[in-house]
Amino acid sequence: MSDETMGREDAAQDAEACAEALESLDRIALGEIAFDDAGADAQDKADDETQPDDRDADDSVVAAEDEADHVSSEGEADDQPESGASEETVLLDSLPVDDSLTRELPGLGSAPAVDETIAMGDIPLPSVPSAREAEDRHRKMTPKRRNLMVAGVVAVALVAGGAGYAAWNGYQQEQAAVVAANAHTMMSVQIGVHAAGLDCSTGSKIPVQVSGQDSDGSSVSETLYVDERGRGIKLLPGDYTLSIAASPIAADGTIYTVPTTKAQVTVKADGQDLRDQATFKLKVPSADTVTDDQIDAAAKYAEEGGASSAAAAKILQQAAIARRDAAANAVSASEAQSARDADARHKATNLYQLDIPVEWYGKVATWQNGSTLCIYLDGDVNTPLVTLVAVRDGETFTPDDGDTVLGTVSLGNGYTVYASGPVYPYVVAQTINGKTSDPVSKYPMDTAIELVELTTGNRYTYSQIKNDLVGKDGKADAATKLETDYLAQIMLPSIKAQD
């Protein structure tokens, strides 16, 4: 039986008991009142017998006063209608014309007007007891009778109070039942998740670790699963801590970085949106950095509830392994090639070593003679980009005809390396504009373009050099600065003394 039903039965029993008490009190009161009335009449009779002289004297005085009043009123009797000793019903037909209910009033024609009050039959009107009568009644009422009347009033109040309490108690029980029902109803809530490329209909769901306490005070520790929209969690009302247990697995085998953040939430209602309190971002790491432990954890949770079946979880696990292995192999191959390229770019003489710029790799070749190293355009030894010469400190260096010193590096071992060569951004522009008959004018256009781009590190195009930076004025300073800045930033820092 529910608490609500028991409460209503208790209220009904209380009301029945109060009614029986009132009925008993009424029977006792009626008997006492009858007894008291008889006693009061007997007492009055005794008083009349013991005090005859006083009452006779009073009656004489009253008779004398009545006779005097009769004499003084005889003069008025002729003008007043005679009235009987007892009340009578006055019929409308017997009234004089002047005393009718409707008569003509001055200035109002024959409009009806109520003139006086007409007695309605022989019904006596209630009268208010005089002060003496009220005092006599109070004097005649015994203390026991008054106590019984007070007890009756109290009993009535108790019955009314009991009924009100029963109604309020019933309402409270209904509310408590609603709260209790909600406390034991699972509530669907939504959290926020961001996982690029994840589609849980083809991949696995996101495992969410839930711990805390529900409204009954019971401890909660379980793993629930949400889709890419953060839906799928059902909890009883309570306070919980949410965190991501492991990575989901996308259909292409993508494994995500698991955030370490935790969120404190309070579940209150069904359909509650908790995204403001709990939002998790799952980033995509480089596939080659994914570990076996990460894949195994993701596969475990996929099998336990994140995927539609254990077989589906196994397929996703294999996709994650294949993706990781392919990325790792690609990185390994790239690193191996970079090592070979670096070895090919690395050059050394008996006094210094350096690395050819990456932008030049595969487009240039070198020749070496002692401590002199020349880097020239691949396939054309007569088109040097830069020539490096080691000179003992204190000695003078003079570049070849047509070359400009583009930079210097002190080796710290008593030698300095000088870098010199043609300023192709200037030379090519002057040749094209007809300012010089240098043999460079015989270069094909694609060669001229490549020379400009190499000596500026592909930072400027041939058209920009020709039309904007140098122009027809033939100023070499701007063009020279382009080349010297590039070499100073890219190649010269790599020149070191030989070990």
C-alpha positions in Angstrom: 0.0 0.0 0.0 1.4 3.5 -0.9 2.1 6.2 1.6 -0.6 8.4 -0.1 -3.4 5.7 0.5 -2.3 5.1 4.1 -2.4 8.9 4.7 -6.0 9.2 3.4 -7.2 6.2 5.5 -5.7 7.8 8.6 -7.4 11.1 7.9 -10.8 9.3 7.4 -10.4 7.5 10.7 -9.5 10.7 12.5 -12.6 12.4 11.1 -14.9 9.5 12.2 -13.5 9.5 15.7 -14.1 13.2 16.0 -17.7 12.8 14.8 -18.3 10.2 17.5 -16.9 12.4 20.1 -19.1 15.3 19.1 -22.2 13.1 19.1 -21.4 11.9 22.7 -20.8 15.5 23.7 -24.2 16.5 22.3 -26.0 13.8 24.2 -24.3 14.7 27.4 -25.0 18.4 26.8 -28.7 17.9 26.1 -29.1 15.9 29.4 -27.3 18.5 31.4 -29.1 21.4 29.9 -32.5 19.7 30.7 -31.3 19.0 34.2 -30.1 22.6 34.6 -33.4 24.0 33.3 -35.4 22.0 35.8 -33.1 23.1 38.6 -33.3 26.7 37.5 -37.2 26.6 37.5 -37.2 25.1 40.9 -34.9 27.7 42.2 -37.0 30.5 40.7 -40.1 29.0 42.4 -38.3 28.9 45.8 -37.2 32.5 45.3 -40.8 33.6 44.7 -42.1 31.9 47.9 -39.3 33.2 50.1 -39.7 36.9 48.9 -43.6 37.6 48.7 -43.5 40.9 50.5 -40.9 42.5 48.2 -42.7 41.4 45.1 -46.1 42.7 46.4 -44.5 46.1 47.1 -43.0 46.2 43.7 -46.4 45.3 42.1 -48.1 48.1 44.0 -45.6 50.6 42.8 -45.9 49.4 39.2 -49.8 49.6 39.4 -49.7 53.2 40.6 -47.4 54.1 37.8 -49.6 52.4 35.2 -52.7 54.3 36.4 -50.9 57.6 36.2 -49.8 56.9 32.7 -53.4 56.0 31.8 -54.8 59.3 33.0 -52.1 61.3 31.1 -52.8 59.5 27.9 -56.6 59.8 27.7 -56.3 63.2 26.1 -54.5 61.7 23.2 -56.8 58.7 22.8 -59.3 60.8 20.9 -56.8 61.7 18.2 -55.2 58.2 17.9 -56.7 55.2 16.3 -57.6 52.6 18.9 -55.3 49.7 19.1 -56.0 46.3 20.7 -54.0 44.8 23.5 -52.6 42.1 21.1 -51.1 42.3 17.6 -53.4 41.8 14.6 -52.9 41.4 10.9 -54.0 44.5 9.0 -55.7 43.8 5.7 -55.1 46.2 2.7 -58.8 46.4 2.0 -59.5 47.8 5.4 -57.1 50.7 5.1 -58.5 54.2 4.5 -57.9 55.7 1.2 -55.4 58.1 2.6 -53.4 55.2 4.1 -53.1 53.2 0.9 -49.8 52.2 -0.6 -50.3 54.5 -3.6 -51.4 58.0 -3.4 -50.8 61.2 -5.2 -47.9 63.1 -4.0 -47.5 66.9 -4.4 -45.9 67.6 -7.8 -45.6 63.9 -8.7 -49.0 63.1 -10.0 -50.1 59.6 -9.2 -46.6 58.0 -8.9 -46.7 55.0 -6.5 -44.8 55.5 -3.3 -44.4 53.2 -0.3 -46.0 55.0 2.7 -45.5 52.7 5.6 -44.6 49.1 6.6 -47.4 46.6 6.5 -47.3 43.7 8.9 -47.2 40.3 7.1 -49.5 38.0 8.9 -49.0 36.7 12.4 -45.3 35.8 12.1 -43.6 37.2 15.2 -40.4 39.0 14.5 -37.3 37.9 16.4 -36.4 40.1 19.3 -33.1 40.8 20.9 -33.1 39.9 24.6 -32.7 42.7 27.1 -29.6 43.1 29.2 -31.5 41.7 32.2 -32.8 38.6 30.3 -29.2 37.9 29.0 -27.9 38.3 32.6 -30.6 36.0 33.9 -29.8 33.4 31.3 -26.1 33.6 32.0 -26.8 33.3 35.8 -29.0 30.3 35.3 -26.3 28.4 33.1 -24.2 26.2 35.3 -20.4 26.0 35.0 -20.7 22.4 33.8 -23.1 23.4 31.0 -20.8 26.3 29.9 -17.8 23.8 30.0 -19.8 21.4 27.8 -20.5 24.2 25.3 -16.9 25.2 25.1 -15.9 21.5 24.7 -18.3 21.3 21.8 -16.8 24.3 20.1 -13.3 22.9 20.6 -14.4 19.6 19.2 -15.8 21.3 16.1 -12.5 23.1 15.7 -10.5 19.9 16.1 -12.6 18.2 13.4 -12.1 21.1 11.0 -8.4 21.2 11.8 -8.1 17.5 11.3 -9.8 17.7 7.9 -7.5 20.5 6.8 -4.4 18.7 8.1 -5.5 15.6 6.2 -5.9 17.6 3.0 -2.5 19.3 3.4 -0.8 16.0 4.3 -2.3 14.4 1.2 -0.9 17.1 -1.0 2.5 16.8 0.6 2.5 13.1 0.0 1.5 13.6 -3.6 4.4 16.0 -4.1 6.8 13.7 -2.4 5.6 10.9 -4.6 6.3 13.0 -7.7 9.8 13.9 -6.4 10.5 10.3 -5.6 9.4 9.1 -9.0 11.6 11.7 -10.7 14.5 10.7 -8.5 14.2 7.2 -9.9 13.7 8.1 -13.5 16.6 8.0 -15.9 17.3 11.4 -17.5 18.7 11.9 -21.0 21.3 14.6 -21.2 23.6 16.0 -23.9 27.2 17.0 -23.7 29.5 18.8 -26.2 32.1 16.9 -28.2 34.3 18.0 -31.1 36.0 15.2 -33.1 36.8 16.1 -36.8 35.8 13.5 -39.3 34.0 11.3 -36.8 30.8 9.7 -37.9 29.6 7.2 -35.2 27.2 5.5 -37.6 30.3 4.1 -39.4 32.9 4.4 -36.6 32.7 3.8 -32.9 31.1 6.0 -30.3 33.0 8.1 -27.7 33.3 6.4 -24.3 32.6 8.7 -21.4 33.6 7.8 -17.9 30.9 8.9 -15.3 31.4 8.9 -11.6 29.5 10.6 -8.8 26.4 10.2 -6.6 22.8 10.0 -7.6 19.8 11.6 -5.7 19.5 8.4 -3.5 23.0 8.8 -2.3 24.2 5.8 -4.2 27.7 5.9 -5.8 27.9 5.8 -9.6 30.9 4.6 -11.7 30.2 3.5 -15.2 31.1 4.1 -18.9 28.5 5.5 -21.2 28.8 6.2 -24.9 27.8 9.3 -26.9 27.7 10.0 -30.6 29.5 12.9 -32.5 26.7 15.2 -31.2 27.2 14.3 -27.6 24.0 12.3 -27.2 23.5 8.9 -25.5 23.9 9.5 -21.8 21.1 8.6 -19.4 21.5 9.2 -15.7 19.4 9.5 -12.5 19.3 13.0 -11.1 22.5 13.7 -9.1 26.0 15.2 -9.2 28.6 13.6 -11.5 32.1 14.0 -12.9 32.5 13.3 -16.7 35.7 12.6 -18.6 36.7 10.9 -21.9 37.8 7.3 -21.3 39.5 6.6 -24.6 39.5 7.5 -28.2 36.8 6.5 -30.6 37.9 5.0 -34.0 36.7 6.6 -37.2 35.8 4.5 -40.2 39.2 5.3 -41.8 41.1 4.2 -38.7 41.6 7.7 -37.3 42.6 7.7 -33.6 42.1 10.9 -31.6 44.0 12.5 -28.7 42.1 12.0 -25.5 41.6 15.2 -23.6 42.5 15.2 -19.9 39.9 17.7 -18.8 37.0 16.7 -16.5 33.6 18.3 -16.1 31.4 18.6 -13.0 27.7 18.4 -13.9 24.4 18.3 -12.0 21.6 16.3 -13.7 18.1 17.7 -12.9 15.7 17.1 -15.8 15.2 15.0 -18.8 16.6 16.4 -22.0 19.0 18.7 -20.1 21.7 20.4 -22.2 25.0 20.2 -20.4 27.2 21.5 -23.3 28.0 24.7 -21.4 29.3 22.7 -18.5 30.8 19.7 -20.3 32.4 20.1 -23.8 35.4 18.0 -24.9 37.7 18.5 -27.9 39.3 15.4 -29.4 42.2 16.4 -31.7 43.7 14.4 -34.6 47.4 13.7 -34.0 49.9 12.8 -36.7 49.0 9.2 -37.6 52.6 8.0 -37.3 52.7 9.1 -33.6 49.7 6.8 -32.6 50.8 4.1 -30.2 49.7 0.5 -29.9 48.3 1.2 -26.4 46.1 4.0 -27.8 44.7 1.7 -30.5 44.2 -1.2 -28.0 42.3 1.1 -25.6 40.1 2.4 -28.3 39.4 -1.1 -29.6 38.5 -2.3 -26.1 35.9 0.4 -25.5 34.5 -0.1 -29.1 34.0 -3.8 -28.4 32.4 -3.1 -25.0 29.7 -0.7 -26.3 31.1 1.8 -28.7 30.6 -0.4 -31.8 27.6 -2.4 -33.0 29.3 -5.7 -32.4 32.7 -7.2 -31.5 33.3 -8.0 -35.2 32.7 -4.3 -36.1 35.1 -3.3 -33.4 37.8 -5.6 -34.7 37.5 -4.2 -38.2 37.9 -0.7 -36.9 41.0 -1.7 -34.9 42.6 -3.2 -38.0 41.8 0.0 -39.9 43.5 2.1 -37.2 46.6 -0.2 -37.3 46.8 0.0 -41.1 46.5 3.8 -41.0 49.2 4.2 -38.4 51.6 1.8 -40.1 51.2 3.5 -43.5 51.9 6.9 -41.9 54.9 5.6 -40.0 56.3 4.0 -43.2 55.8 7.2 -45.1 57.6 9.2 -42.4 60.4 6.7 -42.3 60.8 6.9 -46.1 60.8 10.7 -46.0 63.4 10.8 -43.3 65.6 8.4 -45.2 65.4 10.5 -48.3 66.0 13.7 -46.3 69.1 12.1 -44.9 70.3 11.2 -48.4 69.5 14.7 -49.6 71.3 16.2 -46.7 74.3 14.1 -47.4 74.2 15.2 -51.0 73.8 18.8 -50.1 76.6 18.7 -47.5 79.9 19.8 -49.0 83.4 20.0 -47.4 86.9 21.2 -48.1 90.1 20.9 -46.1 89.2 24.1 -44.1 85.4 24.4 -44.0 82.1 22.6 -44.6 78.6 23.8 -45.5 75.2 22.8 -46.7 73.8 23.8 -50.1 70.4 25.5 -49.7 67.4 23.2 -50.1 66.0 25.5 -52.8 69.1 24.8 -54.8 69.2 21.1 -54.3 68.8 19.2 -57.6 69.3 22.3 -59.7 73.0 23.0 -59.0 76.3 21.2 -59.1 79.7 21.9 -57.6 83.4 21.7 -58.3 86.2 21.9 -55.7 89.9 22.9 -55.8 91.6 22.8 -52.3 89.8 25.3 -50.2 87.9 26.8 -53.1 84.3 25.5 -53.8 82.2 26.7 -56.8 78.4 26.2 -57.0 77.1 26.5 -60.5 73.9 26.0 -62.5 73.5 22.3 -63.2 74.6 21.5 -66.7 76.4 24.8 -67.3 79.8 25.1 -65.5 80.3 28.6 -67.0 77.3 29.9 -65.0 78.4 30.0 -61.3 75.9 31.1 -58.7 78.5 31.6 -55.9 82.2 30.8 -55.4 83.6 30.2 -51.9 87.3 31.0 -51.1 89.1 30.6 -47.8 91.6 33.5 -47.1 94.0 33.7 -44.3 93.1 36.5 -41.9 94.9 39.7 -42.8 95.2 38.9 -46.5 93.3 40.7 -49.2 90.6 39.0 -51.4 89.8 40.2 -54.9 86.8 38.6 -56.7 86.9 37.6 -60.4 85.9 40.1 -63.0 82.1 40.7 -63.0 81.7 39.2 -59.5 80.7 40.9 -56.3 81.5 39.9 -52.7 78.1 38.7 -51.4 79.2 37.9 -47.9 82.0 36.6 -45.5 82.2 34.1 -42.7 85.0 33.9 -40.1 86.0 30.3 -39.4 87.7 31.2 -36.1 90.8 29.2 -37.0 92.7 32.0 -38.7 90.7 31.9 -42.0 87.8 33.8 -43.4 85.5 32.4 -46.2 84.5 34.9 -48.9 81.4 34.3 -51.0 81.3 36.1 -54.4 79.5 35.8 -57.7 77.4 37.7 -60.3 74.4 39.7 -59.1 72.0 38.0 -61.5 68.9 40.0 -60.5 70.9 43.1 -61.8 72.8 41.5 -64.7 69.8 39.8 -66.3 67.7 42.9 -66.0 70.4 45.1 -67.6 70.9 42.6 -70.4 67.2 42.4 -71.3 66.9 46.1 -71.2 69.9 46.5 -73.7 72.2 48.2 -71.2 75.1 45.7 -71.6 76.6 43.3 -74.2 77.7 40.8 -71.5 77.6 37.2 -72.7 74.7 36.6 -70.3 72.6 38.2 -73.0 72.9 35.0 -74.9 71.1 33.0 -72.1 67.7 31.6 -73.0 64.8 33.3 -71.2 64.0 30.2 -69.0 67.7 30.2 -67.8 67.6 33.9 -67.0 64.4 33.4 -65.0 65.9 30.4 -63.1 69.0 32.4 -62.2 67.0 35.2 -60.8 64.8 32.9 -58.7 67.7 30.8 -57.4 69.8 33.8 -56.2 66.8 35.3 -54.4 65.5 32.0 -53.0 62.3 32.1 -55.1 61.2 35.2 -53.2 60.9 37.3 -56.3 60.0 36.5 -59.9 61.9 37.6 -63.0 59.1 40.1 -63.9 59.3 41.7 -60.4 63.1 42.0 -60.7 63.0 43.4 -64.2 60.1 45.9 -63.9 59.8 46.8 -60.3 63.0 46.3 -58.2 65.7 47.2 -60.8 64.0 48.7 -63.8 65.6 50.6 -66.7 67.5 52.9 -64.5 70.0 50.1 -63.9 70.6 50.6 -60.2 72.6 47.7 -58.8 72.1 48.4 -55.1 68.6 47.1 -54.8 69.4 43.9 -56.8 72.6 43.3 -54.9 70.8 43.6 -51.6 68.2 40.9 -52.6 70.9 38.4 -53.3 73.2 39.2 -50.3 70.2 39.1 -47.9 69.2 35.6 -49.2 72.7 34.1 -48.9 73.2 35.7 -45.5 70.1 34.1 -44.2 70.2 30.6 -45.9 73.7 29.5 -46.9 76.4 31.5 -45.0 75.2 30.4 -41.5 75.8 26.7 -42.5 79.6 27.4 -43.2 81.6 26.0 -40.3 85.3 25.2 -39.8 86.3 21.7 -40.7 86.7 19.4 -37.7 
